Amino acid sequence: MSDEVTHDPLGDRYGLLGVRDLSEYAEALTRLVERGRQERWVAMLSEAEAYAAAELLGQFAQLDPSGELNQLAASLASRLYSRLGA
């Protein structure tokens, strides 16, 4: 991928640097999510921010339910909703 997301220092820090296409990006994000499940939980978003993020992820997931990034978005939206008690 050639956009700035894969070239920033955070991309390197979280293993997103050097991905070549959406499939590799989805795999890298999936690994990052798995890593996040193992790390100690810390609140990083307000409830309103988390709800808004879940809504946006859910809408994105519905655009192409079979797409890898869309499935990841659906999974993340589900986890956010679950944490929110929705």
MOCOR-V244382 format. One record per run of one state. SS is the DSSP state (alpha for helix, beta for strand, coil for the rest). FROM is the first residue (numbers start at 1). LEN is the number of residues. If there is no record, write none. Layout:
ss: (SS/SS)
from: (FROM/FROM)
len: (LEN/LEN)
This chain:
ss: (coil/alpha/coil/alpha/coil/alpha/coil/alpha/coil/alpha/coil)
from: (1/4/8/9/14/22/39/47/64/68/85)
len: (3/4/1/5/8/17/8/17/4/17/2)
